[in-house]
Amino acid sequence: MLTAYLKSVGITAPGIKSWSEARTALQCPDQYILSPVDKKLETLLPANEHRRATRVTQLALSAAQQTGTQEELNQCLQIFSSCNGDLTTFNQISLALAMDGRPVSPTRFHNSVHNAPSGYWSIATQSQTASTSITAYTDSLTASLLEAIVQLNASDNKQHRDCLLVCYDEVPPQAFDSQFNATEEFACALTLSQNSNNALAKLEISVGDGSKALSTLSSDILEQLRLSNPQAIILPVLNVIANSEDKTNLYSETITLPYFEQGMNIIIRPLKHD
């Protein structure tokens, strides 16, 4: 079993601009409204780079920057994860290749690679720490969570750096509707650590055997959000944490998320601090 402490959460989602707003939605789902993500998203990028960044990159960075100060974040190991990367840019390039002269924009080309968001993040935070960009299609969030905790606890993490996990996906162009089902934009970021100082919860993660049912949400509106984007499968985990914050007696709870045919079991042990 692998363990890590969850230090902070960033989230950009329909009707949600921060962990504070997500916590309120999870605690009081009757008050939550599933409204589109703002068209204008703030990032730490300089103005010129912000204009060049695509929507996918802006989604990723808007969630990531919520998890700490720039000084803290540029010291973190980084895992960036998306099911498909920037399908909008990929679609634009594919259409351009079918035109006379194949007028592919150099900016679109450099935005099309899967590690573009992590590259923009290094510019935004001036980070020189290791960064990994991965995908496992609709199991990308759980695969990247496993990768993050492995790197966090690896013997070569000699400086005991925290790990920033950023997961994000856009709504794809219509041409991809039959291959990729995402109806809402969603991005979340988690800072994971080896120490418990000021942590929200301890996470104990193990790969399952496929016997446990996947975790859902009891609220219809939140369940709709969970199903709207593959990255939103993190919501049952966040729901446990959000609904334990005001409780005197804390109880661990096990959440099962999709991870290929096996599933991933996460024991969440909420923590309280004086």
Backbone as CSV, one residue per row, in Angstrom:
resi,resn,N_x,N_y,N_z,CA_x,CA_y,CA_z,C_x,C_y,C_z
1,MET,0.848,-1.195,0.000,0.000,0.000,0.000,0.885,1.246,0.000
2,LEU,0.555,2.199,-0.858,1.300,3.452,-0.951,0.552,4.541,-0.185
3,THR,1.290,5.408,0.471,0.654,6.462,1.264,1.197,7.828,0.895
4,ALA,0.371,8.839,1.105,0.767,10.235,0.913,-0.208,11.103,1.689
5,TYR,0.227,12.307,1.992,-0.639,13.283,2.647,-1.080,14.324,1.622
6,LEU,-2.375,14.584,1.596,-2.930,15.600,0.702,-2.862,16.954,1.388
7,LYS,-2.071,17.857,0.815,-1.845,19.157,1.439,-2.840,20.218,0.966
8,SER,-3.123,20.235,-0.339,-3.997,21.293,-0.867,-4.666,20.827,-2.143
9,VAL,-5.745,21.517,-2.493,-6.550,21.171,-3.669,-6.822,22.434,-4.470
10,GLY,-6.679,22.335,-5.771,-7.113,23.392,-6.679,-8.118,22.807,-7.654
11,ILE,-9.112,23.561,-8.021,-10.139,23.013,-8.918,-10.755,24.112,-9.771
12,THR,-10.880,23.827,-11.052,-11.596,24.682,-11.987,-12.619,23.801,-12.694
13,ALA,-13.880,24.056,-12.445,-14.946,23.175,-12.928,-16.217,23.995,-13.122
14,PRO,-17.237,23.415,-13.737,-18.498,24.144,-13.895,-19.040,24.658,-12.563
15,GLY,-19.208,25.964,-12.462,-19.736,26.570,-11.246,-18.781,26.573,-10.072
16,ILE,-17.522,26.198,-10.297,-16.538,26.078,-9.213,-15.218,26.697,-9.657
17,LYS,-14.708,27.642,-8.855,-13.456,28.326,-9.205,-12.336,28.066,-8.209
18,SER,-12.602,27.311,-7.141,-11.602,27.122,-6.100,-12.009,25.951,-5.214
19,TRP,-11.089,25.515,-4.342,-11.408,24.472,-3.382,-12.483,24.942,-2.409
20,SER,-12.451,26.214,-2.054,-13.470,26.747,-1.153,-14.868,26.593,-1.757
21,GLU,-14.992,26.922,-3.041,-16.292,26.789,-3.706,-16.656,25.314,-3.905
22,ALA,-15.666,24.482,-4.171,-15.931,23.047,-4.321,-16.405,22.456,-3.008
23,ARG,-15.781,22.866,-1.914,-16.156,22.384,-0.590,-17.608,22.742,-0.286
24,THR,-17.997,23.969,-0.602,-19.379,24.399,-0.384,-20.346,23.580,-1.227
25,ALA,-19.990,23.338,-2.492,-20.857,22.550,-3.376,-21.007,21.123,-2.875
26,LEU,-19.925,20.540,-2.365,-19.970,19.165,-1.881,-20.726,19.055,-0.561
27,GLN,-20.633,20.098,0.255,-21.345,20.099,1.534,-22.823,20.441,1.371
28,CYS,-23.131,21.298,0.403,-24.511,21.769,0.195,-24.885,21.622,-1.280
29,PRO,-25.020,20.401,-1.790,-25.267,20.205,-3.221,-26.562,20.840,-3.710
30,ASP,-27.534,21.041,-2.818,-28.785,21.670,-3.239,-28.579,23.116,-3.687
31,GLN,-27.478,23.726,-3.254,-27.192,25.108,-3.622,-26.260,25.216,-4.839
32,TYR,-25.768,24.077,-5.296,-24.802,24.079,-6.407,-25.514,24.216,-7.747
33,ILE,-24.947,25.046,-8.602,-25.469,25.231,-9.964,-24.377,24.842,-10.953
34,LEU,-24.680,23.919,-11.831,-23.714,23.449,-12.818,-23.700,24.423,-13.997
35,SER,-22.914,25.480,-13.868,-22.823,26.512,-14.906,-21.481,26.415,-15.619
36,PRO,-21.379,26.886,-16.869,-20.135,26.741,-17.636,-18.933,27.393,-16.947
37,VAL,-17.771,26.817,-17.173,-16.523,27.408,-16.683,-16.320,28.767,-17.364
38,ASP,-15.808,29.730,-16.610,-15.586,31.072,-17.159,-14.740,31.003,-18.429
39,LYS,-15.084,31.834,-19.403,-14.296,31.879,-20.641,-12.904,32.445,-20.397
40,LYS,-12.804,33.384,-19.465,-11.509,33.986,-19.153,-10.976,33.362,-17.873
41,LEU,-9.831,32.722,-17.974,-9.206,32.070,-16.826,-7.875,32.748,-16.515
42,GLU,-7.651,33.034,-15.250,-6.399,33.660,-14.836,-5.313,32.586,-14.672
43,THR,-4.100,32.936,-15.084,-2.942,32.070,-14.873,-1.772,32.923,-14.409
44,LEU,-0.715,32.264,-13.959,0.494,32.965,-13.540,1.385,33.344,-14.721
45,LEU,0.964,33.007,-15.931,1.782,33.257,-17.114,1.928,34.748,-17.414
46,PRO,3.092,35.153,-17.932,3.210,36.513,-18.475,2.190,36.713,-19.588
47,ALA,1.836,37.956,-19.851,0.738,38.261,-20.778,0.927,37.621,-22.154
48,ASN,2.126,37.706,-22.718,2.355,37.145,-24.051,2.180,35.639,-24.069
49,GLU,2.708,34.966,-23.053,2.575,33.515,-22.986,1.131,33.104,-22.728
50,HIS,0.437,33.903,-21.929,-0.971,33.595,-21.648,-1.785,33.635,-22.938
51,ARG,-1.485,34.584,-23.815,-2.221,34.683,-25.079,-1.929,33.490,-25.979
52,ARG,-0.722,32.965,-25.927,-0.358,31.815,-26.769,-0.916,30.502,-26.228
53,ALA,-1.122,30.448,-24.929,-1.582,29.201,-24.307,-2.999,28.866,-24.748
54,THR,-3.242,27.602,-25.011,-4.574,27.173,-25.427,-5.479,26.986,-24.207
55,ARG,-6.719,26.694,-24.475,-7.694,26.522,-23.408,-7.290,25.387,-22.468
56,VAL,-6.778,24.291,-23.002,-6.374,23.167,-22.162,-5.290,23.594,-21.177
57,THR,-4.290,24.311,-21.674,-3.211,24.781,-20.800,-3.746,25.744,-19.754
58,GLN,-4.623,26.640,-20.143,-5.179,27.597,-19.186,-6.011,26.882,-18.120
59,LEU,-6.742,25.851,-18.502,-7.486,25.050,-17.526,-6.539,24.427,-16.500
60,ALA,-5.485,23.794,-17.006,-4.532,23.121,-16.126,-3.880,24.095,-15.156
61,LEU,-3.416,25.219,-15.680,-2.694,26.177,-14.847,-3.606,26.890,-13.866
62,SER,-4.858,27.114,-14.269,-5.787,27.801,-13.361,-6.041,26.976,-12.108
63,ALA,-6.052,25.647,-12.240,-6.217,24.773,-11.070,-4.914,24.653,-10.296
64,ALA,-3.802,24.483,-11.012,-2.512,24.252,-10.363,-2.096,25.422,-9.478
65,GLN,-2.323,26.641,-9.941,-1.834,27.814,-9.207,-2.597,28.059,-7.908
66,GLN,-3.721,27.375,-7.724,-4.498,27.535,-6.487,-3.894,26.784,-5.304
67,THR,-2.944,25.894,-5.564,-2.506,24.960,-4.530,-1.373,25.485,-3.651
68,GLY,-0.825,26.651,-3.939,0.259,27.174,-3.107,0.829,28.451,-3.678
69,THR,1.842,28.987,-3.006,2.520,30.179,-3.502,3.473,29.783,-4.629
70,GLN,3.871,30.745,-5.431,4.797,30.450,-6.523,6.097,29.868,-5.982
71,GLU,6.563,30.368,-4.862,7.796,29.870,-4.262,7.659,28.410,-3.854
72,GLU,6.496,28.048,-3.306,6.262,26.660,-2.916,6.137,25.755,-4.137
73,LEU,5.415,26.238,-5.136,5.094,25.403,-6.285,6.291,25.130,-7.177
74,ASN,7.240,26.065,-7.260,8.364,25.808,-8.153,9.363,24.810,-7.578
75,GLN,9.115,24.352,-6.340,9.965,23.327,-5.741,9.350,21.930,-5.849
76,CYS,8.117,21.855,-6.317,7.413,20.563,-6.357,7.819,19.727,-7.565
77,LEU,7.854,18.408,-7.372,7.799,17.497,-8.502,6.451,17.711,-9.186
78,GLN,6.370,17.409,-10.468,5.143,17.710,-11.198,4.694,16.532,-12.050
79,ILE,3.410,16.222,-11.949,2.772,15.232,-12.820,1.602,15.931,-13.506
80,PHE,1.629,15.979,-14.826,0.518,16.543,-15.595,-0.157,15.405,-16.350
81,SER,-1.485,15.366,-16.279,-2.205,14.226,-16.834,-3.484,14.661,-17.543
82,SER,-3.676,14.116,-18.724,-4.880,14.386,-19.509,-5.207,13.158,-20.329
83,CYS,-6.487,12.921,-20.557,-6.882,11.759,-21.350,-6.381,11.853,-22.792
84,ASN,-6.507,13.033,-23.381,-6.195,13.199,-24.795,-5.366,14.437,-25.113
85,GLY,-5.022,15.228,-24.097,-4.298,16.454,-24.402,-5.206,17.474,-25.081
86,ASP,-4.653,18.185,-26.017,-5.360,19.299,-26.656,-5.999,18.836,-27.967
87,LEU,-7.195,18.280,-27.879,-7.871,17.789,-29.081,-8.298,18.919,-30.012
88,THR,-8.572,20.090,-29.441,-8.949,21.231,-30.287,-7.808,21.602,-31.214
89,THR,-6.596,21.713,-30.663,-5.430,22.042,-31.483,-5.125,20.921,-32.468
90,PHE,-5.220,19.674,-32.008,-4.996,18.537,-32.899,-5.966,18.573,-34.078
91,ASN,-7.219,18.901,-33.808,-8.225,18.978,-34.862,-7.907,20.101,-35.842
92,GLN,-7.467,21.248,-35.315,-7.113,22.376,-36.177,-5.941,22.037,-37.094
93,ILE,-4.943,21.356,-36.538,-3.787,20.960,-37.348,-4.203,19.939,-38.408
94,SER,-5.037,18.996,-38.045,-5.499,17.983,-38.999,-6.253,18.622,-40.157
95,LEU,-7.080,19.600,-39.847,-7.816,20.298,-40.917,-6.863,21.085,-41.807
96,ALA,-5.845,21.709,-41.179,-4.880,22.486,-41.967,-4.089,21.589,-42.907
97,LEU,-3.767,20.382,-42.466,-3.007,19.453,-43.313,-3.795,19.011,-44.545
98,ALA,-5.115,19.128,-44.474,-5.959,18.764,-45.615,-6.140,19.916,-46.591
99,MET,-5.621,21.108,-46.254,-5.754,22.288,-47.101,-4.568,22.406,-48.060
100,ASP,-4.747,23.170,-49.104,-3.652,23.458,-50.035,-2.525,24.169,-49.302
101,GLY,-1.324,23.707,-49.473,-0.179,24.338,-48.837,0.043,23.917,-47.397
102,ARG,-0.890,23.182,-46.814,-0.777,22.688,-45.436,-0.323,23.800,-44.459
103,PRO,-1.158,24.830,-44.306,-0.757,25.998,-43.491,-0.844,25.743,-41.976
104,VAL,0.053,24.920,-41.441,0.064,24.614,-40.008,0.762,25.737,-39.254
105,SER,0.091,26.302,-38.288,0.654,27.368,-37.472,1.734,26.805,-36.550
106,PRO,2.926,27.427,-36.491,3.966,26.979,-35.547,3.491,27.026,-34.096
107,THR,2.691,28.030,-33.759,2.171,28.121,-32.387,1.244,26.954,-32.091
108,ARG,0.375,26.632,-33.049,-0.502,25.480,-32.844,0.308,24.196,-32.725
109,PHE,1.381,24.099,-33.519,2.192,22.885,-33.456,2.815,22.715,-32.075
110,HIS,3.403,23.768,-31.515,4.047,23.587,-30.212,3.021,23.421,-29.086
111,ASN,1.796,23.887,-29.305,0.742,23.663,-28.314,0.142,22.260,-28.402
112,SER,0.429,21.543,-29.486,-0.216,20.248,-29.706,0.442,19.118,-28.924
113,VAL,1.688,19.290,-28.481,2.373,18.193,-27.803,1.785,17.992,-26.412
114,HIS,1.877,16.752,-25.908,1.182,16.410,-24.667,1.764,17.112,-23.442
115,ASN,3.031,17.506,-23.508,3.643,18.156,-22.352,3.630,19.678,-22.450
116,ALA,2.808,20.236,-23.346,2.726,21.701,-23.463,2.310,22.369,-22.148
117,PRO,1.262,21.890,-21.443,0.897,22.534,-20.179,2.024,22.549,-19.156
118,SER,2.782,21.448,-19.063,3.892,21.425,-18.107,4.981,22.403,-18.508
119,GLY,5.172,22.587,-19.812,6.148,23.574,-20.270,5.729,24.986,-19.906
120,TYR,4.476,25.296,-20.117,3.963,26.619,-19.730,4.049,26.798,-18.210
121,TRP,3.813,25.722,-17.466,3.887,25.809,-16.001,5.311,26.156,-15.554
122,SER,6.309,25.565,-16.203,7.691,25.868,-15.838,8.022,27.328,-16.121
123,ILE,7.408,27.892,-17.165,7.580,29.315,-17.457,6.885,30.157,-16.397
124,ALA,5.676,29.762,-16.046,4.873,30.543,-15.100,5.514,30.584,-13.714
125,THR,6.085,29.461,-13.283,6.615,29.369,-11.913,8.136,29.405,-11.859
126,GLN,8.777,29.394,-13.044,10.246,29.332,-13.132,10.772,28.068,-12.443
127,SER,10.002,27.018,-12.541,10.380,25.752,-11.912,11.367,24.990,-12.791
128,GLN,12.358,24.381,-12.141,13.324,23.540,-12.836,13.309,22.114,-12.283
129,THR,12.270,21.766,-11.547,12.161,20.416,-11.007,11.588,19.464,-12.059
130,ALA,11.720,18.174,-11.782,11.298,17.154,-12.742,9.797,17.222,-13.002
131,SER,9.420,16.995,-14.255,8.020,17.027,-14.638,7.729,15.840,-15.548
132,THR,6.584,15.213,-15.338,6.161,14.068,-16.140,4.767,14.329,-16.683
133,SER,4.578,14.093,-17.974,3.253,14.227,-18.588,2.816,12.849,-19.064
134,ILE,1.661,12.403,-18.601,1.231,11.046,-18.932,-0.229,11.042,-19.373
135,THR,-0.612,9.915,-19.983,-2.011,9.683,-20.312,-2.306,8.204,-20.204
136,ALA,-3.505,7.892,-19.792,-3.983,6.507,-19.785,-5.460,6.521,-20.180
137,TYR,-5.770,7.378,-21.150,-7.129,7.583,-21.641,-8.050,7.881,-20.461
138,THR,-9.181,7.214,-20.316,-10.127,7.609,-19.270,-9.699,7.186,-17.872
139,ASP,-8.606,6.449,-17.758,-8.047,6.112,-16.446,-6.849,7.004,-16.115
140,SER,-6.734,8.130,-16.796,-5.571,8.987,-16.626,-5.437,9.529,-15.207
141,LEU,-6.552,9.884,-14.578,-6.450,10.463,-13.245,-5.874,9.456,-12.249
142,THR,-6.388,8.238,-12.241,-5.890,7.254,-11.288,-4.468,6.817,-11.626
143,ALA,-4.157,6.699,-12.910,-2.792,6.340,-13.301,-1.803,7.418,-12.874
144,SER,-2.195,8.659,-13.013,-1.300,9.756,-12.634,-1.195,9.898,-11.121
145,LEU,-2.274,9.578,-10.399,-2.211,9.598,-8.938,-1.227,8.536,-8.448
146,LEU,-1.280,7.368,-9.045,-0.334,6.313,-8.698,1.094,6.736,-9.017
147,GLU,1.297,7.323,-10.183,2.624,7.810,-10.573,3.132,8.869,-9.604
148,ALA,2.270,9.780,-9.203,2.668,10.859,-8.295,3.136,10.304,-6.955
149,ILE,2.400,9.341,-6.413,2.760,8.811,-5.101,4.017,7.944,-5.190
150,VAL,4.206,7.244,-6.306,5.440,6.484,-6.496,6.635,7.432,-6.545
151,GLN,6.526,8.503,-7.311,7.635,9.458,-7.389,7.884,10.138,-6.045
152,LEU,6.813,10.441,-5.343,6.935,11.098,-4.047,7.752,10.243,-3.073
153,ASN,7.513,8.940,-3.095,8.157,8.039,-2.146,9.391,7.342,-2.711
154,ALA,9.797,7.701,-3.923,10.962,7.063,-4.547,12.247,7.426,-3.808
155,SER,13.207,6.533,-3.851,14.475,6.749,-3.141,15.257,7.921,-3.712
156,ASP,15.026,8.267,-4.978,15.781,9.387,-5.548,15.143,10.749,-5.262
157,ASN,14.017,10.762,-4.530,13.462,12.037,-4.062,14.176,12.399,-2.754
158,LYS,15.460,12.646,-2.875,16.305,12.825,-1.695,15.986,14.111,-0.939
159,GLN,15.439,15.093,-1.646,15.107,16.360,-0.987,13.688,16.351,-0.399
160,HIS,13.027,15.211,-0.500,11.661,15.058,0.035,10.739,16.160,-0.486
161,ARG,10.806,16.383,-1.787,9.943,17.390,-2.402,8.492,16.925,-2.387
162,ASP,7.575,17.867,-2.266,6.165,17.559,-2.478,5.936,17.319,-3.963
163,CYS,4.788,16.751,-4.299,4.462,16.482,-5.704,3.142,17.163,-6.058
164,LEU,3.161,17.920,-7.128,1.963,18.581,-7.645,1.382,17.729,-8.764
165,LEU,0.165,17.271,-8.561,-0.547,16.485,-9.573,-1.620,17.360,-10.201
166,VAL,-1.578,17.501,-11.523,-2.537,18.339,-12.243,-3.221,17.486,-13.308
167,CYS,-4.561,17.392,-13.236,-5.343,16.585,-14.169,-6.398,17.462,-14.835
168,TYR,-6.576,17.311,-16.137,-7.415,18.268,-16.861,-7.877,17.672,-18.185
169,ASP,-9.059,18.069,-18.614,-9.543,17.733,-19.953,-10.581,18.741,-20.392
170,GLU,-10.561,19.026,-21.667,-11.506,19.950,-22.284,-12.709,19.185,-22.825
171,VAL,-13.679,19.927,-23.328,-14.759,19.340,-24.119,-14.225,19.220,-25.547
172,PRO,-14.206,18.033,-26.131,-13.567,17.864,-27.442,-14.386,18.472,-28.570
173,PRO,-13.749,18.744,-29.710,-14.511,19.142,-30.900,-15.513,18.055,-31.269
174,GLN,-16.545,18.443,-31.969,-17.636,17.521,-32.273,-17.161,16.269,-33.002
175,ALA,-16.083,16.395,-33.773,-15.575,15.257,-34.541,-15.150,14.097,-33.654
176,PHE,-14.877,14.373,-32.371,-14.385,13.339,-31.462,-15.463,12.841,-30.494
177,ASP,-16.684,13.283,-30.665,-17.749,12.943,-29.713,-17.902,11.442,-29.513
178,SER,-17.782,10.679,-30.580,-18.008,9.236,-30.467,-16.836,8.510,-29.810
179,GLN,-15.656,9.151,-29.784,-14.473,8.518,-29.194,-14.201,8.968,-27.761
180,PHE,-14.652,10.177,-27.411,-14.301,10.720,-26.103,-15.488,11.481,-25.538
181,ASN,-16.013,10.982,-24.438,-17.231,11.541,-23.860,-16.888,12.494,-22.718
182,ALA,-16.833,13.773,-23.029,-16.664,14.804,-22.007,-17.577,15.961,-22.380
183,THR,-18.517,16.266,-21.508,-19.498,17.309,-21.807,-19.223,18.614,-21.069
184,GLU,-18.279,18.579,-20.113,-17.924,19.775,-19.354,-16.405,19.847,-19.199
185,GLU,-15.884,21.060,-19.089,-14.470,21.240,-18.789,-14.225,20.943,-17.311
186,PHE,-13.046,20.404,-17.024,-12.733,20.085,-15.629,-11.224,20.007,-15.458
187,ALA,-10.731,20.636,-14.394,-9.317,20.532,-14.037,-9.195,20.518,-12.524
188,CYS,-8.330,19.677,-12.017,-8.067,19.656,-10.581,-6.571,19.497,-10.353
189,ALA,-6.120,19.969,-9.198,-4.712,19.864,-8.834,-4.620,19.474,-7.371
190,LEU,-3.734,18.547,-7.072,-3.523,18.080,-5.712,-2.047,18.222,-5.371
191,THR,-1.745,18.761,-4.198,-0.375,18.751,-3.711,-0.241,17.623,-2.701
192,LEU,0.664,16.700,-2.977,0.875,15.522,-2.151,2.231,15.606,-1.471
193,SER,2.317,15.079,-0.257,3.533,15.228,0.531,3.827,13.969,1.331
194,GLN,5.079,13.845,1.793,5.468,12.760,2.676,5.217,13.099,4.142
195,ASN,4.975,14.370,4.440,4.755,14.747,5.836,3.336,15.262,6.049
196,SER,2.896,15.197,7.291,1.501,15.483,7.610,1.233,16.928,8.029
197,ASN,2.243,17.765,8.037,2.059,19.150,8.497,0.972,19.857,7.694
198,ASN,-0.078,20.276,8.390,-1.185,21.034,7.780,-1.881,20.278,6.648
199,ALA,-1.793,18.958,6.660,-2.436,18.181,5.596,-3.942,18.085,5.822
200,LEU,-4.683,17.945,4.730,-6.130,17.751,4.802,-6.477,16.304,5.135
201,ALA,-5.681,15.384,4.607,-5.995,13.964,4.807,-4.787,13.112,4.470
202,LYS,-4.795,11.911,5.003,-3.824,10.895,4.609,-4.506,9.967,3.609
203,LEU,-3.819,9.675,2.517,-4.350,8.784,1.491,-3.545,7.498,1.479
204,GLU,-4.240,6.370,1.523,-3.602,5.065,1.422,-4.155,4.381,0.177
205,ILE,-3.288,4.128,-0.780,-3.730,3.710,-2.111,-3.253,2.302,-2.427
206,SER,-4.148,1.511,-2.983,-3.795,0.173,-3.445,-4.613,-0.156,-4.692
207,VAL,-4.037,-0.954,-5.557,-4.745,-1.407,-6.753,-5.658,-2.555,-6.360
208,GLY,-6.897,-2.508,-6.831,-7.880,-3.502,-6.451,-7.842,-4.752,-7.313
209,ASP,-8.841,-5.587,-7.120,-8.946,-6.830,-7.899,-10.201,-6.843,-8.762
210,GLY,-10.844,-5.678,-8.877,-12.033,-5.580,-9.716,-13.321,-5.994,-9.040
211,SER,-13.259,-6.336,-7.754,-14.446,-6.860,-7.068,-15.319,-5.768,-6.457
212,LYS,-14.775,-4.572,-6.267,-15.527,-3.509,-5.593,-16.205,-2.579,-6.596
213,ALA,-17.413,-2.158,-6.251,-18.149,-1.225,-7.101,-17.487,0.145,-7.059
214,LEU,-17.518,0.864,-8.177,-16.937,2.202,-8.226,-17.767,3.163,-7.389
215,SER,-17.095,4.109,-6.768,-17.776,5.075,-5.900,-18.511,6.119,-6.724
216,THR,-19.692,6.489,-6.247,-20.508,7.510,-6.895,-20.860,8.576,-5.858
217,LEU,-21.686,9.533,-6.263,-22.132,10.592,-5.365,-23.652,10.517,-5.219
218,SER,-24.143,10.752,-4.030,-25.578,10.610,-3.784,-26.395,11.746,-4.388
219,SER,-25.788,12.905,-4.539,-26.482,14.053,-5.132,-26.554,13.906,-6.648
220,ASP,-27.737,14.082,-7.211,-27.908,13.948,-8.662,-27.063,14.965,-9.426
221,ILE,-27.025,16.214,-8.952,-26.296,17.259,-9.669,-24.794,17.011,-9.601
222,LEU,-24.291,16.555,-8.453,-22.860,16.261,-8.333,-22.493,14.996,-9.106
223,GLU,-23.392,14.033,-9.140,-23.144,12.835,-9.932,-23.105,13.181,-11.416
224,GLN,-23.949,14.111,-11.820,-23.912,14.590,-13.204,-22.550,15.213,-13.515
225,LEU,-22.025,15.982,-12.576,-20.700,16.583,-12.759,-19.630,15.494,-12.804
226,ARG,-19.717,14.503,-11.937,-18.724,13.422,-11.912,-18.646,12.704,-13.251
227,LEU,-19.794,12.530,-13.883,-19.853,11.800,-15.149,-19.569,12.674,-16.363
228,SER,-19.407,13.973,-16.150,-19.274,14.901,-17.280,-17.868,14.976,-17.852
229,ASN,-16.880,14.449,-17.112,-15.486,14.540,-17.550,-14.695,13.452,-16.831
230,PRO,-13.817,12.722,-17.504,-13.068,11.654,-16.828,-12.236,12.129,-15.641
231,GLN,-11.811,13.382,-15.633,-11.029,13.881,-14.497,-11.903,14.116,-13.263
232,ALA,-13.196,14.249,-13.473,-14.111,14.523,-12.355,-14.368,13.294,-11.496
233,ILE,-13.776,12.145,-11.841,-13.928,10.971,-10.975,-13.267,11.187,-9.615
234,ILE,-12.461,12.245,-9.477,-11.837,12.557,-8.187,-12.862,13.064,-7.171
235,LEU,-14.048,13.447,-7.616,-15.025,14.091,-6.733,-15.421,13.257,-5.509
236,PRO,-15.601,11.939,-5.590,-15.910,11.197,-4.364,-14.819,11.312,-3.296
237,VAL,-13.557,11.405,-3.715,-12.465,11.604,-2.765,-12.593,12.971,-2.102
238,LEU,-12.794,13.990,-2.922,-12.927,15.344,-2.388,-14.174,15.481,-1.524
239,ASN,-15.211,14.720,-1.859,-16.450,14.762,-1.085,-16.219,14.291,0.353
240,VAL,-15.444,13.231,0.525,-15.140,12.730,1.872,-14.407,13.799,2.672
241,ILE,-13.425,14.430,2.047,-12.622,15.440,2.746,-13.464,16.659,3.088
242,ALA,-14.242,17.128,2.120,-15.061,18.330,2.342,-16.061,18.127,3.465
243,ASN,-16.643,16.946,3.536,-17.694,16.707,4.522,-17.163,16.232,5.872
244,SER,-15.863,16.169,6.008,-15.280,15.817,7.307,-14.702,17.040,8.018
245,GLU,-14.624,18.162,7.335,-13.916,19.321,7.879,-14.554,19.888,9.139
246,ASP,-15.845,19.820,9.228,-16.531,20.413,10.384,-16.951,19.372,11.424
247,LYS,-16.457,18.156,11.279,-16.858,17.094,12.209,-15.824,16.922,13.322
248,THR,-16.311,16.658,14.511,-15.424,16.425,15.651,-14.816,15.036,15.583
249,ASN,-15.653,14.038,15.287,-15.174,12.664,15.185,-14.905,12.336,13.721
250,LEU,-13.657,11.990,13.418,-13.261,11.714,12.048,-13.163,10.212,11.814
251,TYR,-13.708,9.767,10.691,-13.683,8.357,10.359,-13.071,8.180,8.979
252,SER,-12.282,7.135,8.831,-11.715,6.850,7.516,-12.810,6.282,6.610
253,GLU,-12.619,6.467,5.330,-13.588,5.957,4.362,-12.821,5.490,3.140
254,THR,-13.284,4.410,2.531,-12.628,3.875,1.343,-13.427,4.235,0.096
255,ILE,-12.726,4.816,-0.875,-13.308,5.186,-2.162,-12.658,4.323,-3.242
256,THR,-13.460,3.840,-4.165,-12.934,3.048,-5.278,-13.132,3.803,-6.584
257,LEU,-12.025,4.056,-7.267,-12.039,4.781,-8.534,-11.664,3.830,-9.667
258,PRO,-12.073,4.135,-10.893,-11.727,3.259,-12.023,-10.226,3.255,-12.295
259,TYR,-9.671,2.087,-12.467,-8.269,1.915,-12.858,-8.178,0.639,-13.677
260,PHE,-8.363,0.796,-14.995,-8.438,-0.320,-15.911,-9.481,-1.324,-15.392
261,GLU,-9.216,-2.622,-15.419,-10.228,-3.581,-14.965,-10.150,-3.825,-13.459
262,GLN,-9.129,-3.268,-12.804,-8.888,-3.615,-11.409,-9.538,-2.671,-10.406
263,GLY,-9.594,-1.402,-10.730,-10.039,-0.399,-9.776,-8.903,0.006,-8.859
264,MET,-9.032,1.188,-8.284,-8.060,1.684,-7.320,-8.788,2.023,-6.031
265,ASN,-8.340,1.457,-4.924,-8.947,1.697,-3.625,-8.148,2.755,-2.882
266,ILE,-8.837,3.769,-2.391,-8.187,4.856,-1.668,-8.827,4.969,-0.289
267,ILE,-8.053,4.654,0.740,-8.520,4.875,2.112,-8.185,6.326,2.468
268,ILE,-9.206,7.088,2.803,-9.030,8.505,3.131,-9.166,8.663,4.642
269,ARG,-8.110,9.167,5.251,-8.126,9.411,6.696,-8.025,10.913,6.919
270,PRO,-9.169,11.601,7.068,-9.150,13.060,7.276,-8.372,13.416,8.538
271,LEU,-7.710,14.565,8.501,-6.886,14.992,9.616,-7.405,16.316,10.164
272,LYS,-7.267,16.498,11.458,-7.608,17.748,12.116,-6.355,18.362,12.728
273,HIS,-6.300,19.695,12.716,-5.163,20.395,13.310,-5.685,21.456,14.270
274,ASP,-4.985,21.643,15.352,-5.376,22.663,16.333,-5.132,24.060,15.779
